[in-house]
């Protein structure tokens, strides 16, 4: 049986149970940590258990529970940070204030690379496509590995729900447009790892999601 090109594990972090994701290239054992919100010892334990070498940190967006631990982890592992889109600079700049408010350790940082729609990120021999999906935040990005039919979607869409749009700079119509025009075309059989809750697929959500399913949108 052939080895899949990509493997991933979810590490719940922060009091908000955010799904930090560790994924790696099985050909090279090179890995990326997506959205290290906090609880770095737990993330480091998962890295050690997987026996992989982390080469970068990827961020879907700038909210505290997704990127609060990014700066410290990047220093500890001597790796760069890529993402989100620069439109989320507003959120990263206020990490200190949000840290005090929520009691989650965080540190303001500057990513080594801001990401934009249509770009790609590499991890080992893997290449993932970047999709700008604003709505939850203006600079939210999604990572998609076509060969694995896998997407890491942050807080754009969840199993049976969608990302909140009651934050500063959120936009509910932009969120729906992002899902329908960027994510649905990736295919019903594409599985996605969300920022909170259980794993689902775009097909399952099109069939049943009460916010953006085909029936809900009259499609």
N, C-alpha and C positions, 0 to 999 in steps of 0.2 A: 504494500500500500504506500503510495507516494505521500510525502510530507506536504502539508499545505504551506504556501509561501509565507503566510502571516499567521501568527498566534497572538492572542490577547487575553488579558485578565483584568477584571475590574476590582478596584480597591476603594471601598467607601471611606470617605474622609470628611472631616468637619462635623459639627453638630447637625448640619443640614443633610448629611449622608450623600454627599456629592460623589458621583462615580468617576474618580480618577482612573484612567486607563493606562496600563502598561502594555504596549504591543511591540512585537519584534519580528525581524526577518529570520526565518528558520534556516536560511542558507548561510547566514553570517553571524547569527546571534547578536546582531546589533539592534538596539531598542530605542524607543522614545517613550517618555512619560507625558501623557496628555492631561492637562488641568490638575496640577498638584496643589490643591487648595490649602492643605495643612496636613498635620499628622505625618510628618516626614519619616519618623522611624518605621511606621507601618508601610510606607511606600518603599523604603530601602529594604525592608524585610522581603517584600514581594519581588524586588529586583534580584536579591540574593537567591531566593527560592527558585526563580526562573533560570538563574545562571546565565544572565545576559549582561551585555555591556551597553549602558545608556549613552547615546551619542548626542541627544538633544531633548529639549522640552518643547512641546507644542501646546498652544493655548487656543481655545475656541473663542473665548471672550474675556472681558476684563473684570467680571464680578469677583468679589472677595473669595467666595467658596470654590472658585475655579482657579484662581491664580495667586492666592495669598502666600503660598509657599514657594512660588516659582523662583524668586530671587535667591533665597537661601539654598534651595536644592541645586540651582545652577552653579552656585559657588562651591557647594560641597562636592559636586560631581565634575566640576570644570567643563561644563557643556553650555552651548548657546541656547537662547530662548527664541523661538520663532512663533509669530502670531501674537495677538489676533490682528485684525485690520486696524489701521491707525485711528479710525473713527472711535475706537474704544479707549483712546488715550485719557479721556475724561474720567473713566472709571478707574484706570490704573493710578492716576494722579491722586485719587481720593482713598486709596487703600489704607493709609494710616488712620484716617477718620473712621472708615468702616470697621477697621480692626478694633478700635476702642469701643465702638458701638456694639459690636457683636461678640467681642471677647475671643476673636480668632486671630492668632499671630499673622501679621502680614507686613510687607515691605514694598514701597514704591520702587519701580524699576523701569528700565528702558529695554524693550526687546532688542535682540541683535538683528532681527529682521521682522518688519511688519509684513503682513501678507495681504494679497489682493485676489479678487476673483480671477480665475483662469490660471493662476500660478500653480506650482507643484512643490511638494516637499519630499525629500528622500530620507529613508532610514534603511541602512544596509543596502540591499539590492532592490528594496521596495520603492515605488514611486506612487505617491498619493496626490490626487487632484484636490485643489482648494476651491471652495465655493463660498462667496460672500453671501450670507443669509441674514440680512438685518431684520429687526423687528423686536426681538427680546432686548438686544442692544444694537446700536448702529453699526458696530464693527465685528459682529459675530461671524465666524467662519466655521465651515464644516469640512472634514477630511474624508475622502472617499478612495478606497482601493478597489478599482474595477474588477481585477482578477479574482478577488476574494468575495465580491459582492457585499462589501462591508463599508458602512459609513459611521463615523464618530461625529455625533450631531450636537453635543453640548446641550443647551437649553432651548433649541429651536422646537423640537417635537419630542413628546414622551409617549409611552404606552398609554393610550386612551386620553391624552391631553396635549397641550402645547405650552410653550414658554410664556411666562407672565409678561404682560405689557403695561403694567401700572408703575413702572420705574421711570425716572427721568430719562428722556431721549428714547423711550420705547415707542413702538408704532404698530398697533394691532393689524392694520391693513398690510403693512410691509411684511409682517410675519407670515400672514396667509399667502401673500404673493411669493415669498421666499420658498415656502413649502411646496406650493403648487408648481412653480416654474423651475425651481432648482432641484428639489428632492424627488418629486414624483417621477420625472424623466429618468432617474437612475434605475428604475425598475422595481416592480412589485416584489421581486425575489431578493431585493437588497435588504439585508439585516442591518439594523442600526443600534449602536450603543449610545444611550442618552445620558444626560448629565445627572439624572436622578431616576430611580425606579428601575423597572425591568426592561430587558431587551425585547425588541419587537421588529417588525418588518414594515416597509412602506406599503406593501400590499394589504397587510392586516389593518393598518391605520386608514388606508383609503376605504376599506370595507366597513370600518366600525368606529373611527374616531369621531366623537360628537362635535368637534370643533372644525376639523378640516377634512373629514371623510367625504367621499363623493356625494352621499345623501345629504350631509349637512350643508354642502356648498351648492346643491342642486345640479350636480354634474351627472 
